Amino acid sequence: MDNHGYDDRLAELIYRFAEYKDTKPFDDPDTMKLVAKYQRFMNKNYYDNGLTDELFEAIGKMYAGGDFAPKIDVFGKGTAEYMSKAIVVYCSK
Protein backbone atom coordinates (compact mmCIF):
# COMPACT_ATOMS: atom_id res chain seq x y z
CA MET A 1 0.00 0.00 0.00
CA ASP A 2 1.38 3.40 -0.99
CA ASN A 3 0.92 5.67 2.01
CA HIS A 4 1.59 8.83 -0.07
CA GLY A 5 3.96 10.14 2.61
CA TYR A 6 1.44 9.70 5.43
CA ASP A 7 1.94 7.73 8.63
CA ASP A 8 0.89 4.15 7.79
CA ARG A 9 -1.91 4.15 10.38
CA LEU A 10 -3.28 7.44 9.09
CA ALA A 11 -3.01 6.31 5.48
CA GLU A 12 -4.97 3.16 6.33
CA LEU A 13 -7.84 5.26 7.71
CA ILE A 14 -7.88 7.58 4.71
CA TYR A 15 -7.81 4.60 2.33
CA ARG A 16 -10.90 3.29 4.10
CA PHE A 17 -12.66 6.64 3.51
CA ALA A 18 -11.63 6.40 -0.15
CA GLU A 19 -13.19 2.95 -0.37
CA TYR A 20 -16.37 4.03 1.42
CA LYS A 21 -16.92 7.04 -0.84
CA ASP A 22 -17.68 4.66 -3.70
CA THR A 23 -19.96 2.33 -1.75
CA LYS A 24 -21.56 4.16 1.19
CA PRO A 25 -23.28 7.50 1.71
CA PHE A 26 -21.26 9.88 3.86
CA ASP A 27 -23.84 9.58 6.68
CA ASP A 28 -23.84 5.75 6.69
CA PRO A 29 -23.43 4.17 10.16
CA ASP A 30 -20.19 2.46 9.06
CA THR A 31 -18.84 5.80 7.89
CA MET A 32 -19.79 7.40 11.20
CA LYS A 33 -17.84 4.67 13.00
CA LEU A 34 -14.86 5.36 10.77
CA VAL A 35 -15.10 9.10 11.49
CA ALA A 36 -15.12 8.34 15.23
CA LYS A 37 -12.04 6.14 14.81
CA TYR A 38 -10.35 8.86 12.73
CA GLN A 39 -11.12 11.49 15.37
CA ARG A 40 -9.70 9.28 18.14
CA PHE A 41 -6.56 8.68 16.08
CA MET A 42 -6.06 12.38 15.31
CA ASN A 43 -6.83 13.35 18.90
CA LYS A 44 -4.31 10.92 20.35
CA ASN A 45 -1.53 11.40 17.80
CA TYR A 46 -1.74 15.03 16.72
CA TYR A 47 -3.82 17.06 19.20
CA ASP A 48 -2.74 15.81 22.65
CA ASN A 49 -6.37 14.93 23.44
CA GLY A 50 -7.53 18.47 22.68
CA LEU A 51 -9.44 17.79 19.47
CA THR A 52 -12.95 18.85 20.41
CA ASP A 53 -15.91 18.16 18.15
CA GLU A 54 -16.00 21.87 17.28
CA LEU A 55 -12.36 21.91 16.20
CA PHE A 56 -12.73 18.58 14.40
CA GLU A 57 -15.71 19.93 12.45
CA ALA A 58 -13.80 23.08 11.47
CA ILE A 59 -10.85 20.99 10.29
CA GLY A 60 -13.22 18.68 8.41
CA LYS A 61 -14.74 21.63 6.58
CA MET A 62 -11.26 22.66 5.45
CA TYR A 63 -10.64 19.23 3.91
CA ALA A 64 -12.99 19.96 1.01
CA GLY A 65 -11.02 22.92 -0.25
CA GLY A 66 -7.78 24.78 -0.24
CA ASP A 67 -4.53 22.94 0.27
CA PHE A 68 -6.04 19.91 1.99
CA ALA A 69 -8.13 18.46 -0.84
CA PRO A 70 -5.30 17.64 -3.27
CA LYS A 71 -3.28 16.01 -0.50
CA ILE A 72 -6.19 13.83 0.60
CA ASP A 73 -7.44 13.11 -2.91
CA VAL A 74 -4.20 11.24 -3.70
CA PHE A 75 -6.11 8.34 -2.10
CA GLY A 76 -8.90 8.76 -4.65
CA LYS A 77 -10.61 11.73 -6.25
CA GLY A 78 -13.44 12.94 -4.04
CA THR A 79 -12.06 11.47 -0.81
CA ALA A 80 -11.50 14.90 0.76
CA GLU A 81 -15.05 16.04 0.07
CA TYR A 82 -16.46 12.75 1.34
CA MET A 83 -14.43 12.99 4.54
CA SER A 84 -15.45 16.61 4.99
CA LYS A 85 -19.16 15.85 4.69
CA ALA A 86 -18.90 12.80 6.95
CA ILE A 87 -17.04 14.73 9.66
CA VAL A 88 -19.58 17.57 9.60
CA VAL A 89 -22.48 15.10 9.93
CA TYR A 90 -20.70 13.23 12.72
CA CYS A 91 -19.98 16.40 14.69
CA SER A 92 -23.55 17.65 14.33
CA LYS A 93 -24.95 14.60 16.16
Contact map, one row per residue, 1 for C-alpha under 8 A:
111000000000000000000000000000000000000000000000000000000000000000000000000000000000000000000
111100000000000000000000000000000000000000000000000000000000000000000000000000000000000000000
111111110011000000000000000000000000000000000000000000000000000000000000000000000000000000000
011111000010000000000000000000000000000000000000000000000000000000000000011000000000000000000
001111100000000000000000000000000000000000000000000000000000000000000000000000000000000000000
001111110110000000000000000000000000000000000000000000000000000000000000000000000000000000000
001011111110000000000000000000000000000000000000000000000000000000000000000000000000000000000
001001111111000000000000000000000000000000000000000000000000000000000000000000000000000000000
000000111111100000000000000000000000000000000000000000000000000000000000000000000000000000000
000001111111110000000000000000000000000010000000000000000000000000000000000000000000000000000
001101111111111000000000000000000000000000000000000000000000000000000000000000000000000000000
001000011111111100000000000000000000000000000000000000000000000000000000000000000000000000000
000000001111111110000000000000000100010000000000000000000000000000000000000000000000000000000
000000000111111111000000000000000000000000000000000000000000000000000001001000100000000000000
000000000011111111100000000000000000000000000000000000000000000000000000001000000000000000000
000000000001111111110000000000000000000000000000000000000000000000000000000000000000000000000
000000000000111111111000000000100100000000000000000000000000000000000000000000100110000000000
000000000000011111111100000000000000000000000000000000000000000000000000001101100000000000000
000000000000001111111110000000000000000000000000000000000000000000000000000000000000000000000
000000000000000111111111100000100000000000000000000000000000000000000000000000000000000000000
000000000000000011111111110000000000000000000000000000000000000000000000000001100100000000000
000000000000000001111111000000000000000000000000000000000000000000000000000000000000000000000
000000000000000000111111100000000000000000000000000000000000000000000000000000000000000000000
000000000000000000011111110100100000000000000000000000000000000000000000000000000000000000000
000000000000000000011011111100100000000000000000000000000000000000000000000000000000000000000
000000000000000000001001111100110000000000000000000000000000000000000000000000000110110000000
000000000000000000000000111110110000000000000000000000000000000000000000000000000000010011000
000000000000000000000001111111110000000000000000000000000000000000000000000000000000000000000
000000000000000000000000001111111000000000000000000000000000000000000000000000000000000000000
000000000000000000000000000111111100000000000000000000000000000000000000000000000000000000000
000000000000000010010001111111111110000000000000000000000000000000000000000000000000010000000
000000000000000000000000011111111111000000000000000000000000000000000000000000000000011001000
000000000000000000000000000011111111100000000000000000000000000000000000000000000000000000000
000000000000100010000000000001111111110000000000000000000000000000000000000000000000000000000
000000000000000000000000000000111111111000000000000000000000000000000000000000000010011001000
000000000000000000000000000000011111111100000000000000000000000000000000000000000000000001000
000000000000000000000000000000001111111110000000000000000000000000000000000000000000000000000
000000000000100000000000000000000111111111000000000000000000000000000000000000000000000000000
000000000000000000000000000000000011111111100000001000010000000000000000000000000000000000000
000000000000000000000000000000000001111111110000000000000000000000000000000000000000000000000
000000000100000000000000000000000000111111111100000000000000000000000000000000000000000000000
000000000000000000000000000000000000011111111110001000000000000000000000000000000000000000000
000000000000000000000000000000000000001111111111111000000000000000000000000000000000000000000
000000000000000000000000000000000000000111111111100000000000000000000000000000000000000000000
000000000000000000000000000000000000000011111111000000000000000000000000000000000000000000000
000000000000000000000000000000000000000011111111000000000000000000000000000000000000000000000
000000000000000000000000000000000000000001111111111000000000000000000000000000000000000000000
000000000000000000000000000000000000000000111111111000000000000000000000000000000000000000000
000000000000000000000000000000000000000000110011111000000000000000000000000000000000000000000
000000000000000000000000000000000000000000100011111100000000000000000000000000000000000000000
000000000000000000000000000000000000001001100011111110110000000000000000000000000000000000000
000000000000000000000000000000000000000000000000011111110000000000000000000000000000000000000
000000000000000000000000000000000000000000000000001111111000000000000000000000000000000000100
000000000000000000000000000000000000000000000000000111111100000000000000000000000000000000100
000000000000000000000000000000000000000000000000001111111110000000000000000000000000000000000
000000000000000000000000000000000000001000000000001111111111000000000000000000000000001000100
000000000000000000000000000000000000000000000000000011111111100000000000000000000000001100100
000000000000000000000000000000000000000000000000000001111111110000000000000000000000000000000
000000000000000000000000000000000000000000000000000000111111111000000000000000000000000000000
000000000000000000000000000000000000000000000000000000011111111100000000000000000011101100000
000000000000000000000000000000000000000000000000000000001111111110000000000000000001101100000
000000000000000000000000000000000000000000000000000000000111111111010000000000000001000000000
000000000000000000000000000000000000000000000000000000000011111111011001000000011011000000000
000000000000000000000000000000000000000000000000000000000001111111011000000000011011000000000
000000000000000000000000000000000000000000000000000000000000111111111000000000001000000000000
000000000000000000000000000000000000000000000000000000000000011111111000000000000000000000000
000000000000000000000000000000000000000000000000000000000000000011111110000000000000000000000
000000000000000000000000000000000000000000000000000000000000011111111111000000010000000000000
000000000000000000000000000000000000000000000000000000000000001111111111100000011000000000000
000000000000000000000000000000000000000000000000000000000000000000111111110000010000000000000
000000000000000000000000000000000000000000000000000000000000000000111111110000000000000000000
000000000000010000000000000000000000000000000000000000000000001000011111111100110000000000000
000000000000000000000000000000000000000000000000000000000000000000001111111111110000000000000
000100000000000000000000000000000000000000000000000000000000000000000111111110000000000000000
000100000000011001000000000000000000000000000000000000000000000000000001111110100000000000000
000000000000000001000000000000000000000000000000000000000000000000000001111111100000000000000
000000000000000000000000000000000000000000000000000000000000000000000000111111110000000000000
000000000000000001001000000000000000000000000000000000000000000000000000100111111100000000000
000000000000010011001000000000000000000000000000000000000000000000000001101111111110000000000
000000000000000000000000000000000000000000000000000000000000001100011101100011111111000000000
000000000000000000000000000000000000000000000000000000000000001110001000000001111111100000000
000000000000000010001000010000000000000000000000000000000000000000000000000001111111110000000
000000000000000010000000010000000010000000000000000000000001001100000000000000111111111000000
000000000000000000000000000000000000000000000000000000000001111100000000000000011111111100000
000000000000000000000000010000000000000000000000000000000001100000000000000000001111111110000
000000000000000000000000011000110010000000000000000000000000000000000000000000000111111111000
000000000000000000000000000000010010000000000000000000011001100000000000000000000011111111100
000000000000000000000000000000000000000000000000000000001001100000000000000000000001111111110
000000000000000000000000001000000000000000000000000000000000000000000000000000000000111111111
000000000000000000000000001000010011000000000000000000000000000000000000000000000000011111111
000000000000000000000000000000000000000000000000000011011000000000000000000000000000001111111
000000000000000000000000000000000000000000000000000000000000000000000000000000000000000111111
000000000000000000000000000000000000000000000000000000000000000000000000000000000000000011111
